[in-house]
Amino acid sequence: MNTRSASDLAIDHYLAELDSALGSLPASRRNQILDEVREHIGEGRALLDVEDESSISALLERIGEPETIAAEAGAVHEVDESRRRDAWVPWLLLLGGIPSAAFWLLGIGWILGVGFLWASVRWRLSDKLIGTLVLPGGLLPFVLLLVRPVGANSCESHGGPGVPTVTHCTSSGLMLAPAIGIPLFIVLLVAPVFTLLWLRRDPHST
């Protein structure tokens, strides 16, 4: 089976970002720019002494950021809209699941963030999987655990002279042993924050 190299995948990702940034241009003009950039990339690859991820990254930086190329070609509005939407994604994934207002009811904000994440070309597949699965609902599970009814036991004793005392105990709420509750609290808090920081990093840095 033919497996594409890391260099090919980086170039594919770069071209996909450029294609998205040029989205407001006519198809003929967009294809012309993409073909020209592909040609520049091919010429640059042929001149590399050693082709690896760092050399390909440097080559793409010399060619220019997709947003810059698109802006020079007249696709500024589309680029600005895409960048503004992408800037919201990490925060929607962190806070969008918390039902704090009608818009966020039933985690609609988090679902919207996931949709924007998968529609964007800024992030790789691995980034999108992290954003979706670590942690579904963002901070919602942490908040639900935080506001849960505190577990409590209540006991009643019945008896009398010459009658054995019988004690009945009942429990209410969710009771968690410290050995379980403390690590669970930490995971439910740290995992969504990790997702926020991961998605806000430069996706070309790893």
N, C-alpha and C positions, 0 to 999 in steps of 0.2 A: 504494500500500500504506500502511495506517495504521500509523505508527511511534509507539510510546509514548514520552512525554517522560521526561527524567531525573527529574522530580518524581514522575511516576506510578510509575516503577520504584522510587524510594526508598520511596514509600508502600507499594507491593506487598511490598517486602522487610520493612518494619516490621510489616505485618499478618501476614506469614508467620511472623516471629519470635514475634509475640503468639499466633498460633494454636498454634504448637509449645509455647510456654510454658504454654498453657492445656490441654494435651493430656490431663491427668488428670481434667479436669472432664467432666461429662455433656455430650453434644453440644448439647442445648438451651441449657444455661447458657453454653457456649463461644460458640455462635452469637449469643446475646443480647449478650454482651460485645463481640464483634467488630462487630456492627451498631452498637452505641452508639459505639464508637471511630471507626468509619467516618463516623458522623454528625458527631462532633466534628471530625474532620479536614476534612470537607466544609465545615462552618461556618467553620473557621479559614481555609481556602483562600479562601473568598469575601471575607474581610476583609483579605486581603493586598494591599498597594499594588502590589508587584512580586512575581511568583512565580518563584523560581529555586531552585537547590539549597540555598543557604544559608538562605533564608526557610523552605523546607519542613523543613529539618533543625531549625531553631529551633522550628517549630510542633510537630514530633514530640517534641522535648525537653520542651516545655511540657505535652504530653499525658501524658508519662511513659514510662519504660523499660518494655518488654514484661515483663521479669522482675518489676518492681515491681507492675505491674497484675495479673499472674498471682498474685503472692504475696498481694495484698490480696483476691483472689477465692478463695483457698484452695488454690492449685495449687503450693504451696511445694516439695513433694517432687519433682515433675516438673521444676521449674525447677532445683533443686539438682543433680539427676542430669544434666541436659543441660549445665549449666555445667561440672561436673566432667569430663564426657566431652570437651567442647570444649577444655578446658585441656590434655588429653593429646594432642590431635591434632598440634600442631606438633612435639612431641617424638617421637611415633611416626614421623612422616615423616622426621625427622632421623636417628634412631637405630634405628628399627624394622627396617631392612634388614640390620643387622649381626648375623650368627649367633653371638651371645654365649652363648646358652642355648637350651634346647629350645623355649621359646616363640617365640624369634626365628628359628628355623630356617627357611631358605629365604625369608627376608624376610617372614614372616607378620606381624610387627609393623608393617611399612610398609604392607602390604596392608590390615591392620585400620585403620590411620590414614587411608588413602584412603577406606575405606568410611565411617568416622565423618565425615570431611570432607564427602563428598557428601550424607550424610544430614542434616547440620546446616543450619540456616537462618541461622546467624551470618554466614556468608561468602557473598559474591556469586559468580556464575558465573566471573568473571575470577579471583577468589581461588582457587577450586577448581581451575581449570586451572593456575594457577601452582603450587599445592601438589602437583598430580599430575605435572606435566611438568618442574618445575625443583627437583630432579633425581630421576628415578625411582630408587628405592632409597635415597635420602638420602645418607648418608656411605659407603654400601657400596662404590660405585665407587672412591672415594678410598682406602678401606682396602685394597681388592684391589690397587690400583696400588702402594700403599705397601709391601705385604708380598710383592709379586711377586718371583720369583727374579731376582737381579741378572744382567744380561747379561755374558757373559765370552767371550773368545776364547782358544783353546788351539791351539798349533801344534807339529807334530813334523817334524823334518827327517831325511831319509834320504839317505845317500850314502857315498862312500868314495874311496880313491885312484883317480883316473882315471875316476870315475863322477860325473856331475853331481849336485849336491845338489838333492833335491826336497823341497819343504816343503808339508805339508798342514795347513790350518787349519780348525778347526770352531768354531762359536759355540753357546752355550747361553743360555737365559733370554731375557728381553725387553730389548732395548737401545733406549733412546730418546735421541735427540740433545737436548742442553740446550734448543735453540730450540723443541722440541716438548714435552719433558717438563716443563719449569718452568711454561709457561702451562697445560698440562693439569692439573698438580697444583693450581694456583691456582683454576682453574675448578671442579674437582671438590670443592674445599673450600669455596669462597665460595658457590657456587650453593645448596647445601642450607642453609647458615647464613642466606643471604638469605631463603629460603623460611620458615625459622623466625621470623625477625624480622618478615617481612611478615604472617604469619598471626597473630602475637601483638599486632599493632597494633590500634587501635580501627577496625573496619571502616567506621564512619560518618565517619571523619576524612578520607576521600578520596572 
